[in-house]
Amino acid sequence: MESKENEMMTRVGPGTPAGETLRRYWLPVSFSHEISSDKPKLVRWLAEDLVLFRDEHGRVGLVEPNCPHRGTSLEYGWIEGGGLRCCYHGWVFDVGGRCIEQPGEPAGSNFKDKVKLRAYPILKSAALCSLIWGRATRCRFRASTFSCAKTASAPLLVICANAIS
């Protein structure tokens, strides 16, 4: 295999041929029991850093890792207020990436409604929590498509192709 072909086949970042192809399929990223509502978890998947977290209501979120305000890593944030709170100025982002609280803004300000992180929607089916990482407007997940051991202690978290912003 030539060097150019090797690069094309092995680079999986956004915008690369292999990366765009892989983003069209379901891929495991973490065990569900490893996602706690105590603290967010930084994961690297398909050459992208992402933050995985579970809010107080049990919803799982996968968002870009940096707060849009000052670029602080949300990996150092904490779970409260219905989402992931940035450790720098306290902005809170829900599992859909929407900013739901900005403590420094005046009462009645709607600036938070204009701020959003790139987030990956989640579907839950049987023992699998599934994240859509897809180009398609609808990416259907059928539990019968996958053959997996049913264990209460280790349900999988699965993702499928590109961010929905």
N, C-alpha and C positions, 0 to 999 in steps of 0.2 A: 504494500500500500504506500502510495506517495504521501509526502508530508501534507500537502494540500488536502488530500482526501481524508487523512487522519484528523486534521483540524475540523473538517466539516462534520465528521462522524462523532467526535468526542467532546466538542464544546457544546454545553447545554444551557448557556445563559440566554437571557431574553434577546430575541432578534437573530439567533443563530439557527441554521436549518435543523439540527438535532434538537435544540431546545424548543423550538416551535412545534416540532413533531411530538415530543414527549408531553408537552402541555395539553395535548388533545386526549390524553389517556388518564385513567385513574391510577394513582401512585400512592403507596403508603408513606406517611410522614412521621407518625408517632402513635404510641399506644394511648388510648383514651385515659387509662388510669394514671398515666404519667403527667397529665395536664391537670394541675391543681388550681384552686382558686386562691392559693396563698401568694403565688408570685408568677409573673410571666416567664416564658421560656424562649430563648433565642434559638431558632432553628435555621439551618442553611439547607435549601432545597433547590435543585436545578440552578445552582450558581447565584441564588438570591438569598439574602438574609431576611428573615421574617420573624415576627414575634407571635407566639402561640400562647393563648391564655383562656381561662374559664372565669366568667364573671360570677357574682354572688347568686345569680339565678340559675346557674348551671349551663349557660350558653357558652359555646366555644367560639373564639375569634382568632383569626389569623390575619395580621395587618403588617404593613410596612414597618420597619423598625425604628424610624426616627420621627419625633414630634415635628410637625410643620412649623412650629413657632420658633424654636432655637436649635432644632436638629438634635436634641438630646435623645439618647437611646431609650426607647420605651421598655427595654429589658430591665432597666433599673426602676421602673415605675411600680405601682402597687395597685391591687384590685380593690376598688371601692366606688361608690356613687353610680353603680350600674355599668361599670366598665373598667378600663385601664387608665389610671391617673399618671400623668407625666410627673417625674420627680422634680422638674425644674420650676415650672410656674403653676403646676396643678391642673392643667387642662385634662378633661376626662373624655375618652373615646370609647364608644360602645363596640360590640362585636361586628357591626357593619361599617366601622371606620368613621362614623359621624361624631363630631365633637358635640358633647351633650352638656358640658359645663366649662366655663372660663371664669375662675374666681376673681381675676383682676379687672374684668369688664364691668361697666356701670349697670345697674339694674335696668332691665328693659332692652339691653343691647341685643341685637340679632347677629352679631359678628360670628358667633359660634356656628350659626347655620350655614356660613360660607366656607367653613373649614372641614376638610374630610381627608382621611387617610385612604390609601389604596387597601382594600380589604377583599377577602375571599369568602363568599357565602358558604354556608354549611347546610348539608342535608343529613338527616339521621334516618337510618334504616337498619332494623334488626340490631346486630351487635356492632354495626359500623357507623361511625360518624364520618360524613363525606364532605369534603370541601370542593366546591366547583372552582377550578382554575381554568375555565374553558373559554374558547373562542366562540363556541356556539351560544346563541341566546338562551337556549335551554339545553341542559345536559342531563338527561334522565339517568337515574341510578336505579338498577333493579337488584335487589338482594339475591335473587336467583341466579344472576350472572356470575356471582362469585361463590366459590366453594371454600368455606373457611371453618375452622374448628370453633364451636361455640363455647367460649370460656368466659365466665363472668369477670375474671380478673384481668383479661387482656383483650378487650375489644379494640379493633384497629381504627385509626383515623386515616382517611384516604383522601387524596386530592386529585383533581383532573384539570387540565390546561389553563390559561391566562386570567389575570386579575380583572375584576369588574369594578370600575370606579364610580 
